[in-house]
């Protein structure tokens, strides 16, 4: 659109991208496993049970399960609204899951700028540091578990 501010055009593009469901299998294994962990944590939260035993079994590591739970709690505390998650069996990601997967992919490669870009305008900058640290801790736990 002529005369459209660049920021608006960029925001519109991001909104259009997030409106299109992204298949879960398009993200790397660590991001994909974390999205599944978030779904499992939400399920156990709804039924009032501790998710750690099931997470540890599904992720094959108590350390990875603990780090996933810590990061999930940090996300819940930092996100501007309730996180939208798909059902555990769904092959597509919600817009929130796609954003989380994008910042996890950046954390896997140590790309802090990409991480910040994934959260830009969504999470206040002073809260992003906690998410970055949590994502790096989860990635390190996943690498140790290999």
C-alpha positions in Angstrom: 0.0 0.0 0.0 1.4 3.4 -0.9 1.9 5.6 2.1 1.7 2.7 4.5 4.3 3.0 7.3 6.9 0.3 7.2 6.2 -0.8 10.8 2.5 -1.3 9.9 3.4 -3.3 6.8 5.9 -5.4 8.7 3.3 -6.0 11.5 0.6 -6.9 9.0 3.0 -9.5 7.5 3.7 -11.0 10.9 0.0 -11.2 11.7 -0.7 -12.9 8.3 2.1 -15.4 9.0 0.8 -16.2 12.4 -2.8 -16.5 11.1 -1.7 -19.4 8.8 -1.3 -22.6 10.9 2.2 -23.9 10.8 2.8 -27.7 10.9 4.6 -28.8 14.0 7.0 -30.9 12.0 8.5 -27.8 10.3 10.4 -26.9 13.5 13.5 -28.5 14.9 13.4 -31.4 17.4 14.1 -29.4 20.5 11.5 -26.8 19.7 9.0 -29.5 18.7 9.6 -31.5 21.9 9.1 -28.3 24.0 5.8 -27.6 22.2 4.7 -31.1 23.1 5.9 -30.6 26.7 3.8 -27.4 26.9 0.7 -29.2 25.8 1.4 -32.0 28.3 1.9 -29.5 31.1 -1.3 -27.7 30.2 -3.2 -31.1 30.2 -1.9 -32.1 33.6 -2.6 -28.6 35.0 -6.2 -28.9 33.9 -6.6 -32.2 35.7 -4.7 -31.0 38.8 -1.7 -33.4 38.6 2.0 -32.9 38.7 3.3 -33.1 35.1 7.0 -33.9 36.0 6.7 -37.7 36.1 5.0 -37.9 32.7 7.3 -35.2 31.3 10.3 -37.1 32.5 9.1 -40.3 30.8 8.1 -38.6 27.5 11.3 -36.5 27.4 13.5 -39.4 28.7 15.2 -37.1 31.3 14.2 -35.7 34.6 16.6 -32.7 34.0 14.9 -31.9 30.6 11.5 -32.2 32.2 12.4 -29.9 35.0 13.9 -27.3 32.6 10.9 -27.5 30.4 8.6 -26.9 33.4 10.7 -24.0 34.5 10.6 -22.4 31.1 6.9 -23.0 30.8 6.3 -21.2 34.1 8.5 -18.3 32.9 6.5 -18.1 29.7 3.3 -18.1 31.6 4.6 -15.3 33.9 5.9 -13.2 30.9 3.2 -13.6 28.2 0.8 -10.8 28.0 -2.3 -13.1 27.9 -3.1 -16.8 28.4 -1.1 -18.9 26.0 -3.1 -20.6 23.3 -2.1 -24.2 22.9 -3.4 -26.8 20.5 -4.5 -30.3 21.6 -1.6 -32.8 22.2 -2.5 -34.8 19.1 -2.7 -31.7 16.7 -0.1 -31.5 14.0 -0.4 -27.7 13.7 0.8 -25.0 16.0 -1.2 -22.1 17.5 0.1 -18.6 16.9 1.6 -18.7 20.4 3.2 -22.1 19.9 4.7 -20.8 16.6 6.2 -17.8 18.4 7.5 -20.0 21.2 9.0 -22.5 18.6 10.6 -19.5 16.8 12.4 -18.3 20.0 13.4 -21.9 20.9 14.9 -22.3 17.4 16.9 -19.1 18.0 18.0 -20.4 21.4 19.2 -23.7 19.9 21.6 -21.8 17.6 22.5 -19.2 20.3 21.0 -16.4 18.2 19.9 -13.9 20.8 18.9 -11.3 18.2 16.6 -13.8 16.5 15.2 -14.7 19.9 14.5 -11.1 20.7 13.0 -10.6 17.2 10.6 -13.5 17.8 9.4 -11.8 21.0 9.5 -8.2 19.7 6.3 -6.3 20.6 4.9 -9.3 22.5 7.0 -9.6 25.7 8.4 -6.6 27.5 12.2 -6.5 27.1 12.9 -6.7 30.8 11.0 -10.0 30.9 12.7 -11.5 27.8 16.0 -12.1 29.6 14.3 -14.7 31.9 12.9 -16.5 28.8 16.3 -16.4 27.1 18.0 -18.0 30.2 15.3 -20.6 30.5 15.5 -21.5 26.8 19.3 -21.8 27.0 19.0 -24.0 30.1 16.5 -26.3 28.3 18.7 -26.5 25.2 21.7 -27.4 27.4 19.7 -30.1 29.2 18.5 -31.5 25.9 22.1 -31.7 24.6 23.3 -33.4 27.8 20.5 -36.0 27.4 21.5 -37.0 23.9 
